[in-house]
């Protein structure tokens, strides 16, 4: 069958995910577009001899849209050493030692997805630990949150970090190897990125795209550049036609002139107004429950955030800022309110990324200003240790963590993402997590959860007229699943297989 021209599907279990929640059994695609949905519309095309494929009851959904992920970092992780399976420090060092012995001796040893909460010792490795595995090659172990890392002695020497760098852990005046916010973002990640050739980065971008398509994803919101990958935004913009799926590119900088020059209508992403909950650097209105003197930390002054959002809004850009908890949400929400008072816009679609522990008042204000919440439901199975987090934030705040149902009920529009590589590409994992929210009152229905990664995700990128649902005239971005997520037990949603992915009518061959 020529999937680049025209074809029909019959005997499908189709979920259009349009506003009417249409279900269908037949579908026709021509030159990358959906041209007909439903038996009556498709029958004449079949009669005209269009190629037909019988799906035998398989489920067809719109291709998934991941509204918050980092292509450059994901490619780096996929090409690095995966530490997520380690259960103790010795296991971490064994993975590093193997990479040290088998990798290019001229390149860094890069470990990824380190999480001390998964380790028996419940602590991070130190410089001298990593030195045992990597004695004379620079090594960096990126934390699962990407808000801290561990460097060995050779890595510290290679980077030459300045004395007094904020976030550089010291013991008796010497670096321990651990670097946290803000120094990890301002110095470590940019330096390592600049040492990576463009050709390697482009290969990593393509690898990440194929990993996404394996999970049924046909559109990636690429939050790139800035401290995590200087120059990566331009590299993606200049090469996006060579990528195998649709990209919505965000420039993670506060440089409005540069963003406009790149031809982008949006700015931001992980412009980090605060740090990470896991690193106790997320900014809170009240202190951490187990650390009464610690309110986390805001990265910017209110004046700096106000000026950035005001100027970006005046330039007609869509703005997104990383805010994990209520202290950062307050800063950015206040800046967005002031900006919209200064220069009102009917359809700005500004976004708060993560928005993990908002107050009820903040949600009311977001709804009143049509500010979106870009959520990552898979944080629950991958990052949140409930007992550990409850000790940090207390039961009251944990009762409003990721408050999906409350957000929808108050009129806040949501979209879904993975924050890959923080959590792996897997919309089905995110859908299950939203349906099985640990706070029962905040759970979504399967249809609502799917919408986070389809039509509402398309809306979050101004693409709802062309993507996000299966309707005539839209791009033929499709995911074919082994089962229907709305008709299986919720605990099995992420066991469903993504069998095929079509990007603009072109079938992607999944990795085995």
C-alpha positions as CSV (number, residue, x, y, z in Angstrom):
1,X,0.0,0.0,0.0
2,X,1.3,3.5,-0.9
3,X,1.1,5.3,2.4
4,X,2.5,8.5,0.7
5,X,-0.6,8.9,-1.5
6,X,-4.0,7.6,-0.6
7,X,-5.4,4.7,1.4
8,X,-8.4,3.7,3.6
9,X,-8.6,2.0,6.9
10,X,-11.7,-0.2,7.7
11,X,-12.8,-2.1,10.8
12,X,-11.0,0.4,13.0
13,X,-12.0,1.3,16.6
14,X,-11.4,4.9,16.0
15,X,-11.5,7.7,18.6
16,X,-11.5,11.1,16.7
17,X,-10.9,13.1,20.0
18,X,-12.9,15.9,18.4
19,X,-15.3,18.0,20.5
20,X,-18.1,15.6,19.9
21,X,-16.1,12.6,21.0
22,X,-16.8,10.9,17.6
23,X,-16.1,7.2,17.1
24,X,-15.6,5.8,13.7
25,X,-14.7,2.5,11.9
26,X,-13.4,3.8,8.6
27,X,-10.9,6.5,7.6
28,X,-9.4,7.8,4.4
29,X,-6.1,9.6,3.9
30,X,-4.8,11.4,0.8
31,X,-1.4,13.0,0.4
32,X,-0.8,13.3,4.1
33,X,-4.3,14.6,5.0
34,X,-7.4,13.1,6.4
35,X,-10.1,13.4,3.7
36,X,-12.9,11.3,5.0
37,X,-14.1,9.8,8.3
38,X,-17.0,7.3,8.6
39,X,-18.5,4.6,6.4
40,X,-20.7,6.9,4.3
41,X,-17.8,9.2,3.4
42,X,-15.2,6.5,2.8
43,X,-17.4,4.0,0.8
44,X,-17.2,5.9,-2.5
45,X,-13.4,6.0,-2.3
46,X,-13.2,2.3,-1.7
47,X,-15.5,1.8,-4.6
48,X,-13.1,3.9,-6.7
49,X,-10.3,1.5,-5.9
50,X,-8.4,3.2,-3.2
51,X,-6.1,0.7,-1.3
52,X,-7.8,-0.7,1.8
53,X,-6.4,-2.0,5.0
54,X,-8.5,-4.0,7.4
55,X,-7.4,-3.1,11.0
56,X,-9.4,-5.9,12.6
57,X,-10.6,-3.8,15.5
58,X,-7.4,-2.1,16.4
59,X,-7.7,1.3,18.0
60,X,-6.8,4.5,16.1
61,X,-6.1,7.7,17.9
62,X,-4.7,11.1,16.7
63,X,-1.0,11.0,16.9
64,X,0.1,12.0,20.4
65,X,1.6,15.5,21.1
66,X,4.2,16.0,23.8
67,X,4.0,19.6,24.8
68,X,7.1,19.7,27.0
69,X,10.3,17.8,26.2
70,X,13.9,18.6,25.4
71,X,15.1,17.1,22.1
72,X,18.8,17.9,22.8
73,X,18.8,16.6,26.3
74,X,16.8,13.5,25.3
75,X,19.3,12.7,22.6
76,X,22.1,13.1,25.0
77,X,20.5,10.7,27.5
78,X,19.8,8.2,24.8
79,X,23.4,8.3,23.8
80,X,24.7,8.3,27.4
81,X,24.8,5.8,30.3
82,X,21.4,5.0,31.9
83,X,21.8,5.0,35.7
84,X,18.0,4.6,36.4
85,X,18.4,0.9,37.1
86,X,21.1,1.3,39.7
87,X,20.0,0.4,43.3
88,X,23.3,1.3,45.1
89,X,26.4,3.4,44.6
90,X,28.4,0.4,43.5
91,X,25.9,-0.3,40.7
92,X,26.2,3.3,39.6
93,X,30.0,3.0,39.5
94,X,29.9,-0.3,37.6
95,X,27.9,1.4,34.8
96,X,30.3,4.3,34.7
97,X,33.4,1.9,34.7
98,X,32.0,0.0,31.7
99,X,31.4,3.3,29.8
100,X,34.9,4.4,30.7
101,X,36.4,1.2,29.4
102,X,34.5,1.0,26.2
103,X,33.9,4.6,25.1
104,X,35.9,7.1,23.1
105,X,38.8,8.1,25.4
106,X,38.6,11.7,24.0
107,X,35.0,12.2,25.1
108,X,33.2,12.8,28.3
109,X,31.7,9.9,30.2
110,X,28.0,11.0,30.6
111,X,25.7,9.2,33.0
112,X,22.0,10.1,33.1
113,X,18.9,9.6,35.2
114,X,20.7,9.5,38.5
115,X,18.3,9.5,41.5
116,X,19.7,9.1,45.0
117,X,16.3,8.1,46.3
118,X,16.6,4.9,44.3
119,X,19.9,4.0,45.9
120,X,20.4,1.9,49.0
121,X,22.6,4.6,50.5
122,X,20.1,7.4,49.8
123,X,22.9,9.8,48.9
124,X,24.6,11.2,45.8
125,X,28.0,9.9,44.7
126,X,30.9,12.3,45.4
127,X,33.8,13.3,43.3
128,X,36.1,10.6,44.8
129,X,33.5,7.9,44.1
130,X,33.3,8.8,40.5
131,X,37.1,9.1,40.3
132,X,37.3,5.4,41.1
133,X,35.3,4.5,38.0
134,X,36.6,7.2,35.7
135,X,40.1,8.1,36.9
136,X,41.4,10.2,34.0
137,X,38.4,11.0,31.7
138,X,36.0,13.8,32.5
139,X,32.6,12.5,33.8
140,X,29.3,14.1,34.5
141,X,26.3,12.3,36.1
142,X,23.1,14.2,35.4
143,X,20.4,13.9,38.0
144,X,17.0,12.7,36.9
145,X,15.7,16.2,37.6
146,X,18.4,17.9,35.5
147,X,18.7,20.4,38.3
148,X,22.0,19.0,39.7
149,X,24.9,16.9,38.6
150,X,28.0,15.1,39.9
151,X,31.4,15.7,38.3
152,X,34.6,13.8,38.9
153,X,38.0,15.5,39.4
154,X,38.8,15.4,35.7
155,X,35.4,17.0,34.9
156,X,35.9,19.7,37.5
157,X,39.4,20.4,36.0
158,X,38.1,20.5,32.4
159,X,35.3,23.0,33.3
160,X,37.3,25.2,35.6
161,X,34.3,26.4,37.5
162,X,34.7,29.7,39.3
163,X,35.3,30.0,43.0
164,X,32.2,30.9,44.8
165,X,29.9,29.5,42.1
166,X,26.4,29.4,43.6
167,X,25.3,25.7,43.8
168,X,28.8,24.3,44.0
169,X,28.9,22.0,47.0
170,X,32.1,22.4,49.1
171,X,33.5,20.5,52.0
172,X,36.5,21.9,53.8
173,X,36.8,24.4,51.0
174,X,37.1,21.7,48.2
175,X,34.3,20.8,45.7
176,X,32.5,17.5,46.5
177,X,31.7,17.1,42.8
178,X,28.0,18.0,43.3
179,X,26.7,21.1,41.5
180,X,23.2,22.3,42.0
181,X,21.0,25.2,40.8
182,X,21.8,27.8,39.7
183,X,25.4,26.9,38.9
184,X,24.6,23.7,37.2
185,X,22.4,25.6,34.7
186,X,24.6,28.7,34.4
187,X,27.9,26.9,34.0
188,X,28.0,23.1,33.8
189,X,25.3,22.2,31.3
190,X,26.2,25.0,28.9
191,X,29.9,24.2,28.9
192,X,29.3,20.5,28.3
193,X,26.9,21.4,25.4
194,X,29.4,23.7,23.8
195,X,32.0,20.9,23.8
196,X,29.6,18.7,21.7
197,X,29.9,19.0,17.8
198,X,26.8,20.0,15.9
199,X,26.9,16.7,13.8
200,X,26.6,14.7,17.0
201,X,23.8,16.9,18.2
202,X,21.8,16.5,15.0
203,X,22.2,12.7,15.1
204,X,20.9,12.8,18.7
205,X,17.9,14.9,17.6
206,X,17.0,12.3,15.0
207,X,17.5,9.5,17.5
208,X,15.1,11.2,20.0
209,X,12.5,11.8,17.3
210,X,12.5,8.1,16.4
211,X,12.2,7.2,20.1
212,X,9.1,9.5,20.3
213,X,7.5,8.0,17.2
214,X,7.9,4.5,18.7
215,X,5.5,5.8,21.4
216,X,2.9,7.1,19.0
217,X,4.1,10.7,19.2
218,X,3.8,12.7,16.0
219,X,4.4,16.3,17.3
220,X,7.1,17.4,19.8
221,X,7.2,20.7,21.5
222,X,11.0,21.2,21.5
223,X,12.1,23.4,24.5
224,X,15.6,24.1,23.5
225,X,18.6,26.4,23.8
226,X,19.4,28.6,26.8
227,X,21.4,27.1,29.6
228,X,20.6,23.5,28.8
229,X,21.9,23.7,25.2
230,X,23.3,27.0,23.9
231,X,22.6,27.3,20.1
232,X,20.4,24.2,20.0
233,X,17.3,26.2,19.1
234,X,18.9,27.6,15.9
235,X,20.2,24.2,15.1
236,X,16.8,22.6,15.2
237,X,15.1,25.5,13.3
238,X,17.7,25.2,10.5
239,X,17.3,21.4,10.3
240,X,13.7,20.8,11.2
241,X,12.7,19.8,7.7
242,X,15.0,16.9,8.0
243,X,13.4,15.6,11.2
244,X,10.8,12.9,10.8
245,X,8.0,14.4,12.8
246,X,6.3,17.8,13.4
247,X,8.1,20.1,15.7
248,X,6.9,23.2,17.7
249,X,10.1,25.0,18.7
250,X,10.5,27.1,21.8
251,X,13.5,29.3,22.5
252,X,14.5,28.9,26.1
253,X,16.0,32.3,26.5
254,X,14.9,35.8,27.5
255,X,16.3,37.2,24.3
256,X,13.2,38.5,22.4
257,X,15.2,39.9,19.5
258,X,17.0,36.6,18.9
259,X,13.7,34.7,19.1
260,X,11.9,37.0,16.6
261,X,15.0,36.8,14.3
262,X,14.6,33.0,14.3
263,X,11.1,33.4,13.1
264,X,9.6,31.8,16.2
265,X,6.2,33.0,17.6
266,X,6.9,31.7,21.1
267,X,9.6,32.1,23.8
268,X,10.5,30.2,26.9
269,X,9.9,26.7,28.2
270,X,12.4,25.9,30.9
271,X,13.3,29.4,31.7
272,X,13.5,28.3,35.3
273,X,11.8,30.7,37.7
274,X,12.7,28.2,40.4
275,X,14.5,24.9,40.7
276,X,13.2,21.4,41.4
277,X,11.1,19.9,44.1
278,X,13.4,16.9,44.2
279,X,16.4,19.2,44.9
280,X,14.5,21.3,47.4
281,X,15.1,24.4,45.2
282,X,11.5,24.8,44.1
283,X,10.2,28.1,45.4
284,X,7.5,28.0,48.0
285,X,5.3,30.6,49.7
286,X,5.7,28.6,52.9
287,X,8.9,26.7,53.9
288,X,9.6,23.1,53.3
289,X,8.0,21.1,56.1
290,X,11.2,19.3,57.0
291,X,13.4,22.3,56.6
292,X,11.7,25.3,58.2
293,X,14.3,27.8,57.1
294,X,14.2,26.8,53.4
295,X,11.7,28.4,51.0
296,X,13.5,27.2,47.9
297,X,14.8,29.9,45.6
298,X,13.6,32.2,42.9
299,X,16.0,32.5,40.0
300,X,15.0,36.0,39.0
301,X,13.8,39.2,40.7
302,X,10.2,40.2,40.2
303,X,11.3,43.2,38.3
304,X,13.3,41.0,35.8
305,X,10.5,38.6,35.3
306,X,8.0,41.5,34.9
307,X,10.1,43.2,32.2
308,X,10.7,39.9,30.3
309,X,7.0,38.9,30.2
310,X,5.9,42.4,29.4
311,X,8.2,42.8,26.5
312,X,7.6,39.3,25.1
313,X,3.8,39.9,25.3
314,X,4.1,43.3,23.6
315,X,6.1,41.5,20.8
316,X,3.1,39.2,20.3
317,X,5.0,36.1,21.5
318,X,3.5,33.2,23.4
319,X,5.3,32.9,26.7
320,X,6.1,29.8,28.8
321,X,8.1,29.7,32.1
322,X,9.1,26.8,34.3
323,X,7.4,27.1,37.7
324,X,7.3,24.1,40.0
325,X,5.6,25.3,43.1
326,X,3.5,28.2,44.4
327,X,6.3,30.7,45.0
328,X,7.5,30.6,41.4
329,X,3.9,30.4,40.1
330,X,3.1,33.6,42.0
331,X,6.0,35.5,40.5
332,X,5.3,34.4,36.9
333,X,1.5,34.6,37.2
334,X,1.8,38.1,38.6
335,X,4.1,39.1,35.7
336,X,1.7,37.7,33.1
337,X,-1.3,39.6,34.7
338,X,0.7,42.8,34.6
339,X,1.7,42.2,31.0
340,X,-1.9,41.5,29.9
341,X,-3.0,44.7,31.7
342,X,-0.3,46.6,29.9
343,X,-1.0,45.1,26.4
344,X,-4.3,43.1,26.4
345,X,-4.4,40.1,23.9
346,X,-7.4,38.0,23.3
347,X,-5.6,34.8,22.4
348,X,-2.1,34.8,23.9
349,X,-2.0,31.2,25.2
350,X,0.7,31.9,27.7
351,X,1.7,28.9,29.7
352,X,3.0,28.0,33.1
353,X,5.2,24.9,32.8
354,X,4.8,22.2,35.5
355,X,2.6,24.2,37.9
356,X,2.9,21.3,40.4
357,X,1.6,22.8,43.6
358,X,-0.5,25.9,42.9
359,X,-2.8,27.6,45.3
360,X,-6.6,27.7,44.6
361,X,-6.4,31.4,44.2
362,X,-3.7,31.1,41.6
363,X,-5.8,28.6,39.6
364,X,-8.7,31.1,39.6
365,X,-6.4,33.8,38.3
366,X,-5.0,31.5,35.6
367,X,-8.5,30.7,34.5
368,X,-9.6,34.3,34.4
369,X,-6.6,35.2,32.2
370,X,-6.7,32.1,30.0
371,X,-3.2,31.0,31.1
372,X,-2.6,27.4,30.3
373,X,-1.0,24.8,32.6
374,X,1.5,22.5,30.9
375,X,1.5,19.3,33.0
376,X,3.6,16.1,33.1
377,X,1.5,13.4,34.7
378,X,4.2,10.8,34.4
379,X,6.1,12.6,37.2
380,X,4.0,10.5,39.6
381,X,5.3,7.0,38.7
382,X,8.8,8.2,37.8
383,X,9.7,10.9,40.3
384,X,7.3,11.3,43.2
385,X,8.1,9.2,46.2
386,X,4.9,10.0,48.1
387,X,6.2,9.5,51.6
388,X,9.4,11.5,50.9
389,X,7.4,14.3,49.2
390,X,4.9,14.5,52.0
391,X,7.7,14.9,54.5
392,X,8.9,17.9,52.4
393,X,5.6,19.6,51.7
394,X,3.1,18.3,54.3
395,X,-0.4,16.8,53.7
396,X,-2.1,20.1,52.9
397,X,0.2,20.9,50.0
398,X,0.3,17.3,48.8
399,X,-3.5,17.4,48.6
400,X,-3.2,20.0,45.8
401,X,-0.2,18.5,43.9
402,X,-1.0,18.3,40.2
403,X,-4.6,19.2,40.8
404,X,-6.0,18.2,37.4
405,X,-9.7,17.9,38.2
406,X,-9.6,21.2,40.2
407,X,-7.9,22.9,37.2
408,X,-10.5,21.7,34.7
409,X,-13.4,22.5,37.0
410,X,-12.0,26.0,37.5
411,X,-11.6,26.5,33.7
412,X,-7.8,26.2,33.4
413,X,-6.9,24.5,30.1
414,X,-4.3,21.8,30.4
415,X,-1.8,20.1,28.1
416,X,0.3,17.1,28.6
417,X,4.0,16.3,28.2
418,X,6.8,14.1,29.5
419,X,9.6,16.6,30.2
420,X,11.7,13.9,28.5
421,X,14.4,13.0,29.5
422,X,13.1,13.7,33.0
423,X,10.6,10.9,32.3
424,X,10.7,8.8,29.1
425,X,8.5,9.4,26.1
426,X,5.2,7.6,26.8
427,X,1.9,9.4,26.5
428,X,0.1,6.2,27.7
429,X,2.1,6.3,31.0
430,X,1.0,9.9,31.4
431,X,-2.6,9.1,30.6
432,X,-2.6,6.3,33.1
433,X,-1.0,8.6,35.7
434,X,-3.7,11.2,35.2
435,X,-6.5,8.6,35.5
436,X,-4.9,7.1,38.6
437,X,-3.9,10.3,40.4
438,X,-2.9,9.4,44.0
439,X,-5.4,12.0,45.2
440,X,-8.6,10.4,44.1
441,X,-10.5,13.8,43.8
442,X,-8.0,15.0,41.2
443,X,-8.4,12.1,38.8
444,X,-9.4,12.5,35.1
445,X,-11.5,10.2,33.0
446,X,-9.5,8.3,30.3
447,X,-11.0,10.6,27.6
448,X,-10.0,13.7,29.4
449,X,-6.5,12.3,30.0
450,X,-6.1,11.4,26.3
451,X,-7.2,14.9,25.4
452,X,-4.2,16.3,27.3
453,X,-2.0,14.7,24.6
454,X,-4.2,15.3,21.6
455,X,-6.6,18.1,20.9
456,X,-5.8,20.2,24.0
457,X,-2.1,19.7,23.3
458,X,-2.6,20.9,19.8
459,X,-4.4,24.0,21.2
460,X,-1.3,24.7,23.4
461,X,0.8,25.1,20.2
462,X,-1.8,27.0,18.1
463,X,-2.2,23.9,16.0
464,X,-5.7,22.8,16.8
465,X,-7.0,23.6,13.2
466,X,-4.6,21.2,11.7
467,X,-3.8,18.5,14.3
468,X,-4.9,16.9,17.5
469,X,-8.0,15.2,16.3
470,X,-9.1,12.9,13.4
471,X,-11.2,15.2,11.2
472,X,-11.4,15.8,7.4
473,X,-8.8,18.4,6.4
474,X,-6.4,17.8,9.2
475,X,-2.9,16.3,8.9
476,X,-2.9,12.5,9.0
477,X,-1.0,12.1,12.2
478,X,-2.2,8.8,13.7
479,X,-1.3,6.2,16.4
480,X,-2.6,2.6,16.1
481,X,-2.8,0.9,19.4
482,X,-3.4,-2.7,20.4
483,X,-6.3,-1.8,22.7
484,X,-8.6,1.1,23.6
485,X,-7.3,3.2,26.6
486,X,-10.9,4.1,27.5
487,X,-12.0,0.4,27.6
488,X,-9.3,-1.3,29.7
489,X,-8.6,-1.4,33.4
490,X,-6.8,1.8,34.2
491,X,-3.8,-0.1,35.6
492,X,-3.2,-1.6,32.2
493,X,-3.3,1.5,30.1
494,X,0.4,1.8,29.8
495,X,0.7,-1.9,28.9
496,X,-1.1,-1.1,25.6
497,X,1.2,-1.5,22.6
498,X,1.7,1.3,20.1
499,X,1.8,-0.8,16.9
500,X,2.2,1.9,14.3
501,X,2.6,5.6,14.0
502,X,1.8,7.7,10.9
503,X,3.3,11.2,10.5
504,X,1.5,13.1,7.8
505,X,0.3,9.8,6.4
506,X,3.8,8.3,6.3
507,X,4.1,5.1,8.3
508,X,7.0,5.0,10.8
509,X,8.7,1.7,11.2
510,X,8.9,1.0,14.9
511,X,12.1,-0.2,16.6
512,X,11.9,-3.8,17.6
